[in-house]
Amino acid sequence: MSAPYALAAFTVTFLFAGDSCLLLERSRDRTRFPGQWTGIGGRVEPHELAGLAAAARREAGEETGLPDDALPPLVLRRVVLQHRPGSSELTLLLYFTGELPQPVVPPPGREGTFHWVTTAELSRLPLIDNARIVLPLLVADRRHDPAGHGPVRLGVARCAPDGTVVEIVWS
């Protein structure tokens, strides 16, 4: 296993409307995680490190096509540090949530297709490994702290030799 020599930060935003969550079903032609489901997000650019919520809003707007004024305020709730075997990057995943008054359906984009699903359906979906672990916690976080005033939770992912995230240990 090689040690990482670069840091990469990514935002992952889950938009909710009541008990439903907007998820991205990644295109089957994507190199990473084809056909799997996740939140909306992407890489934080170096100049955005001083404004993580702005980076999350930018990514959400780019992926969904929604204008900035249609996006709700975003709350950073959880951060996961992970290093997948064979990767040269130590990855920082910044998990945000946002509350919409009603579902809006973005058009399909190059990343994939968007779907609104109820929180009860989440366990039946082919979620990306880290989203499968974190998303139920975000649902619970929203229930216990709707405004997001609590502390941001920090987790470290443990990966199997094949690179699959098998566990996240939370501080």
C-alpha positions as CSV (number, residue, x, y, z in Angstrom):
1,M,0.0,0.0,0.0
2,S,1.4,3.4,-1.0
3,A,1.3,6.4,1.3
4,P,-0.7,9.4,0.1
5,Y,1.3,12.5,-1.0
6,A,-1.6,14.8,-1.9
7,L,-4.8,16.1,-0.2
8,A,-8.0,16.3,-2.1
9,A,-11.2,17.8,-0.6
10,F,-14.6,17.0,-1.9
11,T,-18.1,18.3,-1.0
12,V,-21.0,15.9,-0.9
13,T,-24.4,17.6,-0.5
14,F,-27.7,15.9,0.2
15,L,-30.7,18.0,-0.4
16,F,-33.9,17.1,1.4
17,A,-37.6,18.0,1.0
18,G,-39.4,16.6,3.9
19,D,-38.7,12.9,4.2
20,S,-37.3,12.7,0.6
21,C,-33.7,13.1,-0.4
22,L,-32.2,14.1,-3.9
23,L,-29.7,11.5,-5.0
24,L,-27.5,11.3,-8.1
25,E,-27.5,7.9,-9.9
26,R,-24.0,8.1,-11.5
27,S,-23.9,7.4,-15.2
28,R,-22.8,3.9,-16.2
29,D,-20.0,5.4,-18.3
30,R,-18.3,7.1,-15.3
31,T,-14.9,5.8,-14.4
32,R,-15.5,5.9,-10.7
33,F,-18.5,4.3,-9.1
34,P,-20.6,3.8,-12.4
35,G,-24.3,3.2,-11.7
36,Q,-24.0,3.9,-8.0
37,W,-26.0,6.5,-6.1
38,T,-24.7,9.4,-4.0
39,G,-25.2,13.0,-3.2
40,I,-24.3,16.1,-5.2
41,G,-20.8,17.3,-5.1
42,G,-17.2,17.5,-6.4
43,R,-13.7,18.7,-5.8
44,V,-13.0,21.8,-3.6
45,E,-10.7,24.0,-5.6
46,P,-7.6,25.3,-3.6
47,H,-8.9,28.9,-3.6
48,E,-12.2,27.6,-2.0
49,L,-10.7,26.2,1.1
50,A,-11.6,29.3,3.1
51,G,-15.3,29.0,2.0
52,L,-16.4,25.3,2.1
53,A,-20.1,26.0,2.0
54,A,-19.6,28.2,-1.1
55,A,-17.7,25.4,-2.7
56,A,-20.6,23.0,-1.9
57,R,-23.1,25.5,-3.4
58,R,-21.0,25.9,-6.5
59,E,-20.8,22.1,-7.0
60,A,-24.6,21.7,-6.3
61,G,-25.4,24.4,-8.8
62,E,-23.0,23.0,-11.5
63,E,-24.4,19.4,-11.1
64,T,-28.1,20.2,-10.8
65,G,-28.3,23.3,-13.0
66,L,-30.2,25.0,-10.2
67,P,-29.4,28.8,-9.9
68,D,-27.8,29.8,-6.6
69,D,-31.0,31.5,-5.4
70,A,-32.9,28.2,-5.7
71,L,-30.4,26.4,-3.4
72,P,-31.1,26.4,0.3
73,P,-28.6,27.3,3.0
74,L,-26.2,24.3,3.5
75,V,-25.1,22.9,6.8
76,L,-21.8,21.1,7.2
77,R,-22.6,18.1,9.4
78,R,-19.9,15.5,8.9
79,V,-16.3,15.2,7.6
80,V,-14.7,11.9,6.7
81,L,-11.0,11.4,6.1
82,Q,-10.1,8.4,3.9
83,H,-7.3,6.9,2.0
84,R,-8.2,4.2,-0.5
85,P,-5.3,1.7,-1.0
86,G,-3.4,2.5,-4.2
87,S,-4.5,6.1,-4.2
88,S,-2.0,8.9,-4.1
89,E,-4.5,11.1,-2.4
90,L,-5.7,11.5,1.2
91,T,-9.3,12.4,0.7
92,L,-11.4,14.8,2.8
93,L,-15.2,14.3,2.3
94,L,-17.3,17.3,3.5
95,Y,-20.9,16.2,4.0
96,F,-23.5,19.0,3.8
97,T,-27.3,19.0,4.0
98,G,-29.8,21.5,2.8
99,E,-33.6,21.7,3.1
100,L,-35.8,22.6,0.2
101,P,-39.5,23.5,0.7
102,Q,-40.5,21.1,-2.1
103,P,-38.7,18.7,-4.5
104,V,-37.3,20.1,-7.7
105,V,-36.2,17.7,-10.4
106,P,-32.9,18.7,-12.1
107,P,-32.4,17.6,-15.6
108,P,-30.0,14.7,-16.3
109,G,-26.4,15.8,-16.7
110,R,-23.1,14.4,-17.6
111,E,-22.7,13.0,-14.1
112,G,-25.9,11.0,-14.2
113,T,-29.6,11.2,-13.4
114,F,-31.3,12.7,-10.3
115,H,-34.0,10.9,-8.2
116,W,-36.0,11.9,-5.2
117,V,-36.2,8.9,-2.8
118,T,-37.7,8.6,0.6
119,T,-35.4,8.0,3.5
120,A,-37.1,4.6,4.0
121,E,-35.8,3.6,0.5
122,L,-32.2,4.4,1.1
123,S,-31.1,1.0,2.4
124,R,-32.3,-0.7,-0.9
125,L,-30.2,1.5,-3.2
126,P,-26.8,0.8,-4.6
127,L,-25.2,3.7,-2.7
128,I,-21.4,4.4,-3.0
129,D,-19.7,2.7,0.0
130,N,-19.1,5.9,2.1
131,A,-22.6,7.3,1.3
132,R,-24.1,4.0,2.4
133,I,-22.5,4.6,5.8
134,V,-22.9,8.4,6.2
135,L,-26.3,9.1,4.7
136,P,-28.4,7.3,7.4
137,L,-26.4,9.3,10.0
138,L,-27.2,12.6,8.2
139,V,-30.9,11.7,8.2
140,A,-30.6,11.2,12.0
141,D,-28.6,14.4,12.4
142,R,-31.4,16.4,10.7
143,R,-33.9,14.8,13.0
144,H,-32.0,15.6,16.2
145,D,-30.6,19.0,15.1
146,P,-32.6,20.5,12.2
147,A,-30.8,23.8,12.2
148,G,-27.4,22.2,12.3
149,H,-26.1,24.0,15.4
150,G,-24.3,21.0,16.8
151,P,-20.7,20.3,16.2
152,V,-19.4,18.9,13.0
153,R,-18.6,15.2,13.4
154,L,-15.2,13.9,12.2
155,G,-14.7,10.3,11.0
156,V,-11.9,8.3,9.7
157,A,-12.7,5.6,7.1
158,R,-11.2,2.1,7.2
159,C,-10.8,0.5,3.8
160,A,-10.6,-3.1,2.7
161,P,-7.6,-4.1,0.6
162,D,-9.7,-3.7,-2.5
163,G,-10.4,0.0,-1.6
164,T,-14.0,-0.4,-0.4
165,V,-14.9,1.6,2.7
166,V,-16.0,-0.9,5.3
167,E,-16.3,1.3,8.4
168,I,-16.1,4.9,9.6
169,V,-14.8,5.5,13.1
170,W,-16.3,8.8,14.5
171,S,-14.7,11.0,17.0
